[in-house]
Amino acid sequence: MVTRAMARGMLGVVLGGLPLGCAGVSLDRAWVERTQLAWGSPESTVLGADVEAKLDAMLEGKRIVFLGEPDHYIHEKYPYRLAMLRHLVKRGFLHVGMEIGTSEGRRIDRFFETGDPRALDRVVLWGYAGDSPEERRELERFLPRAAPDQEAARAFVAEERRFFIALRALVDARAGAEGAGPRLHFFGFDTDTPPGGAYQDLRETLKEVADTPEGEEALHQLALVPGEDLSQEALRVFTLAEAVQAELPLYVSAFGQARATQFQEQVVALAESLVWVVAQIQAPTLAARRRFLDRRERFMHAQLDRWLAQHPKEKLVLLGHNAHLSRASEKLRMGLPDGEHAPMWRSVGTHVVGKRPADVLAVWLLGGEGRHFLPDGKHPVVREVPLRSGSVEAALAPFGDAFLLDLRERPPGTLLDAVVPFGHPGSHGHGPVGLNADALVFFRRVSPPRP
């Protein structure tokens, strides 16, 4: 059970400036020039023929594809995703999971089910503020208040909506060309940030059983308590979630198997989401947050375990931060080598790979330099992404503006197997990229989301 205390809560390498590597380790120039495939424009949502052929070769025998990104708040991840997904959908990958909350994922999947873009208006992360007074009280606490965060949110939401509408369109185009076929299914595998939308989900789940003693008591326990702070709210919901898990047969008897299971999953997700939000507020350092980061990742493990058990033969694409979609997170550290950093917790990618290593193809997008959003309530919201000396990105930059590298063909002993920095401000890491990704897509320049 979560406690109130819980709810409240090396490496010192000096990197050199070598143009193609660091600390005496470099990339093999001849190998890169021989292996790299030009991507074309980073704005393109269609792969070139040679990239498609390479991707098909890499997909042989795979049923799970990781599409990693270095940063949530860059524009270039959207055309990259669409280009890859356009090809993957043609190859039968019609299930997509994303590093977004489980409640939000269900709302987005409703759009893929109905085709009605109004379903996207109910995504809390994108600004949905509720239809009823009760729902508005649950959600208004989490809306961005700082002007720079609001500015970032508007552009981010515009990019997100365009991405999902374009993804639905390319799936529809495929169905139109081939006749009616299966739709794309979407789900979130993360905690919900902000978390309030799950309250309405739970009310809808319990609507038909609200007159049972179990349903009535659950709705009472889920109601906001006047004067309660976020830590107390997290503890209250977590206590309910533990009781539901401990007494699930009681709820199955009262609600039926399907509804009881859905209720359990939703209340656990809400509890974990609230705990994660409290941790972000009350654990200001990476060291203090690390156990909560590990807990959040284990929640992701459970979501993927459930999905894979329910879909033993379906092909799956996962979207998220590179670090989450890493093959060997035990070899990574998060944070700057010369700043605060800590060993990476067991990533959801490593968890999935551990059970089925031959089934997974891990592709990471890396971005060199430019600008991005960093929505932390501070000015300016648009900030520089520097090309850091000694980083993987700095080593790749001399080879071109946009290209694909198959890392499975890399020679041994290069920078890709060394402990080297990678990533952007807000999501720095360091470790052997070549042991964590099977392929890299590199874009020399990155830019903020566009309204």
CORDAKA-V102429 format. One record per residue. PSI is psi in whole degrees, -180 to 180 (* if undefined). OMEGA is omega in whole degrees, -180 to 180 (999 if undefined). D_CENTER is the distance of its C-alpha to the mean C-alpha in Angstrom with 2 decimals. Layout:
BEGIN
psi=PSI omega=OMEGA d_center=D_CENTER
psi=PSI omega=OMEGA d_center=D_CENTER
END
This chain:
BEGIN
psi=143 omega=176 d_center=26.22
psi=139 omega=178 d_center=24.54
psi=169 omega=178 d_center=27.32
psi=-36 omega=178 d_center=28.04
psi=-38 omega=180 d_center=27.84
psi=-43 omega=-179 d_center=24.34
psi=-24 omega=175 d_center=23.30
psi=-49 omega=-174 d_center=24.99
psi=* omega=999 d_center=24.61
psi=-113 omega=166 d_center=28.29
psi=122 omega=176 d_center=26.73
psi=54 omega=-174 d_center=28.92
psi=132 omega=172 d_center=29.17
psi=114 omega=-172 d_center=30.81
psi=137 omega=178 d_center=29.46
psi=176 omega=-178 d_center=32.02
psi=30 omega=180 d_center=32.02
psi=138 omega=-175 d_center=32.56
psi=-27 omega=-177 d_center=31.52
psi=17 omega=-180 d_center=29.88
psi=-160 omega=-178 d_center=28.85
psi=157 omega=174 d_center=29.51
psi=36 omega=177 d_center=31.84
psi=0 omega=179 d_center=33.87
psi=137 omega=-176 d_center=31.10
psi=174 omega=170 d_center=30.36
psi=153 omega=175 d_center=29.06
psi=104 omega=-174 d_center=31.64
psi=-44 omega=-178 d_center=32.56
psi=-40 omega=179 d_center=34.40
psi=-45 omega=-180 d_center=31.56
psi=-48 omega=-177 d_center=29.01
psi=-30 omega=179 d_center=31.56
psi=-30 omega=-170 d_center=32.46
psi=-33 omega=-172 d_center=28.97
psi=145 omega=176 d_center=26.89
psi=126 omega=-180 d_center=26.55
psi=133 omega=-179 d_center=26.60
psi=-22 omega=-170 d_center=23.62
psi=-151 omega=180 d_center=25.73
psi=136 omega=173 d_center=24.49
psi=-14 omega=178 d_center=20.88
psi=-12 omega=-175 d_center=21.46
psi=138 omega=175 d_center=22.34
psi=16 omega=178 d_center=20.42
psi=132 omega=179 d_center=22.79
psi=147 omega=172 d_center=22.99
psi=161 omega=-175 d_center=26.38
psi=-40 omega=-179 d_center=28.54
psi=-35 omega=176 d_center=28.40
psi=-41 omega=177 d_center=24.61
psi=-44 omega=-179 d_center=24.57
psi=-43 omega=178 d_center=27.18
psi=-43 omega=180 d_center=25.35
psi=-41 omega=178 d_center=22.13
psi=-40 omega=178 d_center=24.36
psi=-41 omega=180 d_center=25.93
psi=-27 omega=-178 d_center=22.69
psi=-10 omega=-177 d_center=21.65
psi=119 omega=178 d_center=24.92
psi=6 omega=-178 d_center=24.45
psi=145 omega=174 d_center=20.63
psi=-1 omega=177 d_center=18.89
psi=127 omega=179 d_center=15.24
psi=128 omega=171 d_center=13.55
psi=126 omega=170 d_center=10.48
psi=94 omega=-177 d_center=9.77
psi=157 omega=178 d_center=8.36
psi=150 omega=-177 d_center=8.73
psi=-14 omega=-165 d_center=10.62
psi=132 omega=177 d_center=9.92
psi=-24 omega=-168 d_center=8.30
psi=50 omega=171 d_center=11.99
psi=148 omega=-180 d_center=13.83
psi=-38 omega=-168 d_center=15.56
psi=-19 omega=180 d_center=15.71
psi=-25 omega=-175 d_center=12.22
psi=-52 omega=175 d_center=13.44
psi=-34 omega=175 d_center=16.62
psi=-49 omega=179 d_center=15.13
psi=-48 omega=-176 d_center=12.74
psi=-40 omega=179 d_center=15.78
psi=-46 omega=-180 d_center=18.16
psi=-44 omega=-178 d_center=16.39
psi=-33 omega=176 d_center=15.74
psi=-44 omega=180 d_center=19.33
psi=-42 omega=-177 d_center=20.59
psi=-37 omega=177 d_center=18.49
psi=-40 omega=177 d_center=19.51
psi=-26 omega=-179 d_center=23.06
psi=13 omega=173 d_center=22.65
psi=11 omega=177 d_center=21.75
psi=95 omega=-173 d_center=17.96
psi=17 omega=173 d_center=17.77
psi=128 omega=-178 d_center=14.90
psi=124 omega=173 d_center=11.31
psi=144 omega=-176 d_center=8.42
psi=153 omega=175 d_center=5.03
psi=73 omega=177 d_center=2.24
psi=161 omega=-175 d_center=5.56
psi=154 omega=-179 d_center=8.84
psi=-38 omega=177 d_center=11.21
psi=-46 omega=179 d_center=13.89
psi=-39 omega=180 d_center=12.19
psi=-40 omega=178 d_center=11.23
psi=-36 omega=180 d_center=14.94
psi=-40 omega=178 d_center=16.10
psi=-39 omega=179 d_center=14.40
psi=-30 omega=177 d_center=15.75
psi=-36 omega=176 d_center=19.08
psi=-44 omega=179 d_center=19.14
psi=-29 omega=178 d_center=18.86
psi=-44 omega=-172 d_center=21.53
psi=-26 omega=-174 d_center=23.93
psi=2 omega=-178 d_center=23.30
psi=112 omega=-177 d_center=24.08
psi=-14 omega=177 d_center=21.99
psi=-21 omega=176 d_center=23.13
psi=-31 omega=180 d_center=20.56
psi=-18 omega=179 d_center=17.95
psi=-14 omega=-176 d_center=20.18
psi=10 omega=178 d_center=19.20
psi=116 omega=-174 d_center=15.54
psi=-40 omega=179 d_center=15.94
psi=-26 omega=-178 d_center=13.16
psi=11 omega=172 d_center=15.27
psi=2 omega=178 d_center=18.49
psi=129 omega=-173 d_center=19.92
psi=8 omega=175 d_center=22.61
psi=153 omega=178 d_center=24.22
psi=-31 omega=-177 d_center=27.32
psi=159 omega=176 d_center=29.49
psi=-38 omega=180 d_center=30.71
psi=-46 omega=-179 d_center=29.12
psi=-38 omega=179 d_center=25.65
psi=-38 omega=177 d_center=26.13
psi=-36 omega=-179 d_center=27.07
psi=-29 omega=-172 d_center=23.88
psi=-31 omega=-172 d_center=21.66
psi=-26 omega=-179 d_center=23.74
psi=-23 omega=-172 d_center=23.10
psi=1 omega=180 d_center=19.49
psi=143 omega=179 d_center=20.17
psi=132 omega=-178 d_center=20.01
psi=-32 omega=-179 d_center=23.60
psi=136 omega=-177 d_center=23.84
psi=-44 omega=179 d_center=24.96
psi=-35 omega=177 d_center=22.69
psi=-36 omega=177 d_center=19.57
psi=-40 omega=178 d_center=21.05
psi=-45 omega=179 d_center=21.68
psi=-41 omega=-177 d_center=18.12
psi=-40 omega=-178 d_center=16.92
psi=-46 omega=-180 d_center=19.44
psi=-41 omega=179 d_center=18.38
psi=-45 omega=-179 d_center=14.61
psi=-41 omega=179 d_center=15.46
psi=-44 omega=179 d_center=17.91
psi=-44 omega=-179 d_center=15.59
psi=-47 omega=-179 d_center=13.02
psi=-45 omega=179 d_center=16.09
psi=-40 omega=-180 d_center=17.68
psi=-50 omega=-177 d_center=14.84
psi=-36 omega=177 d_center=14.88
psi=-41 omega=178 d_center=18.66
psi=-38 omega=178 d_center=19.02
psi=-43 omega=177 d_center=16.98
psi=-40 omega=-179 d_center=19.26
psi=-41 omega=-178 d_center=22.23
psi=-32 omega=175 d_center=21.74
psi=-42 omega=178 d_center=21.46
psi=-39 omega=180 d_center=24.56
psi=-40 omega=177 d_center=26.33
psi=-44 omega=-180 d_center=25.90
psi=-37 omega=179 d_center=27.26
psi=-36 omega=-180 d_center=30.07
psi=-31 omega=-174 d_center=31.08
psi=4 omega=-173 d_center=31.12
psi=169 omega=-178 d_center=32.17
psi=135 omega=-179 d_center=30.30
psi=-175 omega=-179 d_center=27.57
psi=146 omega=179 d_center=24.53
psi=170 omega=172 d_center=21.84
psi=136 omega=178 d_center=18.14
psi=137 omega=-175 d_center=16.30
psi=144 omega=174 d_center=12.84
psi=156 omega=173 d_center=11.03
psi=144 omega=-179 d_center=8.22
psi=13 omega=-178 d_center=7.76
psi=173 omega=169 d_center=6.99
psi=159 omega=-180 d_center=9.96
psi=123 omega=175 d_center=11.11
psi=103 omega=8 d_center=11.58
psi=159 omega=-170 d_center=14.29
psi=-8 omega=-166 d_center=15.50
psi=-23 omega=-176 d_center=18.78
psi=-25 omega=-177 d_center=18.18
psi=-22 omega=177 d_center=18.39
psi=-46 omega=179 d_center=22.03
psi=-38 omega=176 d_center=23.06
psi=-43 omega=-179 d_center=21.27
psi=-39 omega=177 d_center=23.34
psi=-40 omega=179 d_center=26.48
psi=-39 omega=178 d_center=26.15
psi=-38 omega=-175 d_center=25.73
psi=-3 omega=-174 d_center=28.78
psi=-45 omega=-175 d_center=30.87
psi=-11 omega=-179 d_center=33.03
psi=20 omega=-176 d_center=33.69
psi=-22 omega=-179 d_center=34.10
psi=-1 omega=175 d_center=37.81
psi=154 omega=178 d_center=37.42
psi=-40 omega=-179 d_center=37.83
psi=-42 omega=179 d_center=34.38
psi=-43 omega=180 d_center=32.73
psi=-44 omega=-180 d_center=34.81
psi=-40 omega=179 d_center=33.99
psi=-45 omega=179 d_center=30.23
psi=-37 omega=176 d_center=30.32
psi=-44 omega=-179 d_center=32.50
psi=-25 omega=-178 d_center=30.11
psi=-12 omega=-178 d_center=27.19
psi=138 omega=176 d_center=29.25
psi=142 omega=-180 d_center=28.65
psi=122 omega=179 d_center=31.47
psi=134 omega=178 d_center=33.29
psi=-4 omega=-179 d_center=33.18
psi=135 omega=175 d_center=30.37
psi=175 omega=-173 d_center=27.93
psi=-35 omega=178 d_center=24.20
psi=-42 omega=179 d_center=24.90
psi=-38 omega=177 d_center=27.54
psi=-45 omega=179 d_center=25.40
psi=-42 omega=-180 d_center=22.71
psi=-42 omega=180 d_center=25.59
psi=-48 omega=-178 d_center=27.19
psi=-37 omega=179 d_center=24.23
psi=-38 omega=177 d_center=23.43
psi=-42 omega=177 d_center=27.11
psi=-44 omega=-179 d_center=27.00
psi=-42 omega=179 d_center=24.01
psi=-39 omega=179 d_center=25.95
psi=-41 omega=180 d_center=29.06
psi=-44 omega=-180 d_center=27.51
psi=-38 omega=-179 d_center=26.22
psi=-29 omega=-174 d_center=29.62
psi=34 omega=-176 d_center=31.61
psi=-40 omega=179 d_center=29.63
psi=-33 omega=177 d_center=32.87
psi=-43 omega=-180 d_center=34.36
psi=-33 omega=176 d_center=31.64
psi=-42 omega=179 d_center=31.86
psi=-38 omega=-177 d_center=35.58
psi=-37 omega=-171 d_center=35.21
psi=-19 omega=-168 d_center=32.34
psi=155 omega=-173 d_center=32.32
psi=-50 omega=-174 d_center=29.85
psi=-47 omega=-178 d_center=27.23
psi=-39 omega=179 d_center=27.21
psi=-40 omega=178 d_center=27.34
psi=-44 omega=178 d_center=24.35
psi=-43 omega=178 d_center=22.31
psi=-46 omega=179 d_center=23.65
psi=-49 omega=-178 d_center=22.76
psi=-41 omega=-177 d_center=19.10
psi=-41 omega=-178 d_center=18.81
psi=-35 omega=175 d_center=20.78
psi=-43 omega=179 d_center=18.96
psi=-41 omega=178 d_center=15.57
psi=-43 omega=179 d_center=17.40
psi=-48 omega=-180 d_center=18.98
psi=-35 omega=179 d_center=15.96
psi=-43 omega=179 d_center=14.34
psi=-41 omega=179 d_center=17.68
psi=-41 omega=-180 d_center=18.07
psi=-40 omega=179 d_center=14.84
psi=-43 omega=177 d_center=16.07
psi=-42 omega=-180 d_center=19.49
psi=-41 omega=180 d_center=18.39
psi=-34 omega=-179 d_center=16.90
psi=-43 omega=-168 d_center=20.27
psi=-5 omega=177 d_center=22.60
psi=87 omega=-169 d_center=21.28
psi=-21 omega=-177 d_center=21.50
psi=159 omega=178 d_center=21.36
psi=-41 omega=-180 d_center=18.91
psi=-41 omega=-179 d_center=21.55
psi=-33 omega=-178 d_center=21.79
psi=-13 omega=-168 d_center=18.10
psi=-41 omega=-179 d_center=17.58
psi=-29 omega=176 d_center=18.62
psi=-35 omega=174 d_center=16.32
psi=-42 omega=177 d_center=13.33
psi=-41 omega=180 d_center=14.74
psi=-44 omega=178 d_center=15.27
psi=-43 omega=-179 d_center=11.78
psi=-37 omega=178 d_center=10.68
psi=-30 omega=172 d_center=13.72
psi=-42 omega=177 d_center=12.74
psi=-41 omega=177 d_center=9.75
psi=-47 omega=-176 d_center=12.59
psi=-38 omega=179 d_center=14.74
psi=-43 omega=-179 d_center=12.65
psi=-37 omega=176 d_center=12.53
psi=-44 omega=-179 d_center=16.14
psi=-46 omega=-178 d_center=17.20
psi=-46 omega=-177 d_center=15.78
psi=-34 omega=177 d_center=17.31
psi=-34 omega=-179 d_center=20.51
psi=-19 omega=-176 d_center=20.83
psi=68 omega=-172 d_center=20.21
psi=-16 omega=-177 d_center=21.99
psi=-8 omega=-176 d_center=22.74
psi=151 omega=176 d_center=20.12
psi=140 omega=-170 d_center=18.09
psi=139 omega=171 d_center=14.29
psi=132 omega=176 d_center=11.61
psi=133 omega=179 d_center=8.00
psi=136 omega=178 d_center=5.64
psi=-178 omega=176 d_center=3.12
psi=146 omega=177 d_center=5.38
psi=-44 omega=-176 d_center=8.66
psi=-38 omega=177 d_center=9.50
psi=-34 omega=-175 d_center=7.10
psi=48 omega=-179 d_center=8.41
psi=144 omega=-179 d_center=11.89
psi=-29 omega=-173 d_center=15.04
psi=68 omega=-174 d_center=17.05
psi=-20 omega=178 d_center=15.30
psi=-15 omega=179 d_center=18.76
psi=5 omega=-177 d_center=19.97
psi=155 omega=168 d_center=17.59
psi=143 omega=179 d_center=18.10
psi=141 omega=-176 d_center=15.91
psi=172 omega=-179 d_center=17.84
psi=142 omega=178 d_center=20.78
psi=-32 omega=-179 d_center=23.54
psi=19 omega=178 d_center=26.13
psi=-156 omega=179 d_center=24.39
psi=128 omega=178 d_center=22.61
psi=163 omega=-177 d_center=20.58
psi=157 omega=176 d_center=20.01
psi=141 omega=177 d_center=19.29
psi=135 omega=171 d_center=15.72
psi=167 omega=-178 d_center=15.17
psi=111 omega=-174 d_center=14.74
psi=160 omega=176 d_center=11.23
psi=-34 omega=177 d_center=9.93
psi=-46 omega=178 d_center=10.73
psi=-38 omega=178 d_center=14.12
psi=-45 omega=180 d_center=14.69
psi=-45 omega=-179 d_center=14.37
psi=-37 omega=-176 d_center=16.43
psi=-30 omega=-178 d_center=18.96
psi=-19 omega=-176 d_center=20.13
psi=63 omega=-173 d_center=20.26
psi=-33 omega=-177 d_center=20.23
psi=-11 omega=-176 d_center=22.17
psi=-12 omega=-166 d_center=19.90
psi=136 omega=167 d_center=16.85
psi=119 omega=-178 d_center=16.54
psi=116 omega=178 d_center=13.97
psi=128 omega=177 d_center=13.89
psi=139 omega=167 d_center=12.66
psi=130 omega=172 d_center=13.33
psi=140 omega=178 d_center=15.31
psi=137 omega=-176 d_center=16.92
psi=-84 omega=-177 d_center=20.35
psi=168 omega=180 d_center=21.59
psi=-131 omega=180 d_center=21.94
psi=158 omega=177 d_center=20.44
psi=176 omega=171 d_center=17.25
psi=145 omega=169 d_center=16.59
psi=87 omega=-173 d_center=16.25
psi=87 omega=180 d_center=16.47
psi=20 omega=178 d_center=18.21
psi=4 omega=-177 d_center=21.39
psi=155 omega=173 d_center=23.36
psi=147 omega=-11 d_center=25.25
psi=152 omega=179 d_center=24.66
psi=-29 omega=176 d_center=21.17
psi=122 omega=-176 d_center=21.30
psi=163 omega=-177 d_center=21.55
psi=142 omega=168 d_center=22.36
psi=103 omega=-177 d_center=20.22
psi=152 omega=172 d_center=23.01
psi=99 omega=-171 d_center=23.66
psi=131 omega=178 d_center=24.26
psi=133 omega=178 d_center=27.27
psi=-1 omega=-179 d_center=26.67
psi=166 omega=174 d_center=22.98
psi=-41 omega=-179 d_center=21.66
psi=-40 omega=179 d_center=21.19
psi=-34 omega=178 d_center=24.80
psi=-33 omega=-178 d_center=26.04
psi=-27 omega=-171 d_center=24.49
psi=-38 omega=-179 d_center=25.59
psi=-12 omega=-173 d_center=29.26
psi=-5 omega=177 d_center=28.55
psi=172 omega=-176 d_center=27.44
psi=-30 omega=-177 d_center=25.25
psi=117 omega=-179 d_center=22.96
psi=165 omega=178 d_center=23.10
psi=139 omega=175 d_center=21.67
psi=129 omega=173 d_center=22.62
psi=104 omega=-175 d_center=22.84
psi=-15 omega=179 d_center=22.50
psi=-20 omega=-179 d_center=24.12
psi=7 omega=-174 d_center=27.34
psi=146 omega=173 d_center=27.28
psi=155 omega=-179 d_center=30.47
psi=157 omega=170 d_center=30.43
psi=19 omega=179 d_center=30.67
psi=-179 omega=179 d_center=28.89
psi=-29 omega=-178 d_center=26.45
psi=-15 omega=176 d_center=23.53
psi=7 omega=-178 d_center=24.69
psi=165 omega=176 d_center=25.42
psi=100 omega=-171 d_center=23.75
psi=144 omega=178 d_center=22.74
psi=151 omega=173 d_center=20.49
psi=165 omega=175 d_center=17.53
psi=-178 omega=-175 d_center=14.87
psi=163 omega=174 d_center=15.38
psi=132 omega=-176 d_center=16.75
psi=-17 omega=180 d_center=14.36
psi=43 omega=179 d_center=12.32
psi=148 omega=172 d_center=15.36
psi=170 omega=171 d_center=15.88
psi=145 omega=-177 d_center=18.86
psi=-177 omega=-177 d_center=19.88
psi=103 omega=-178 d_center=20.79
psi=-37 omega=-177 d_center=18.35
psi=-20 omega=177 d_center=20.56
psi=-7 omega=-176 d_center=20.03
psi=-19 omega=177 d_center=16.23
psi=146 omega=176 d_center=15.90
psi=-24 omega=-179 d_center=18.41
psi=151 omega=176 d_center=18.38
psi=138 omega=163 d_center=17.61
psi=125 omega=-177 d_center=17.61
psi=127 omega=172 d_center=19.09
psi=125 omega=-175 d_center=19.72
psi=-35 omega=-177 d_center=22.40
psi=144 omega=175 d_center=21.71
psi=160 omega=-177 d_center=18.80
psi=163 omega=-178 d_center=19.26
psi=161 omega=172 d_center=17.84
psi=150 omega=-174 d_center=16.58
psi=135 omega=-178 d_center=19.75
psi=* omega=999 d_center=21.27
END
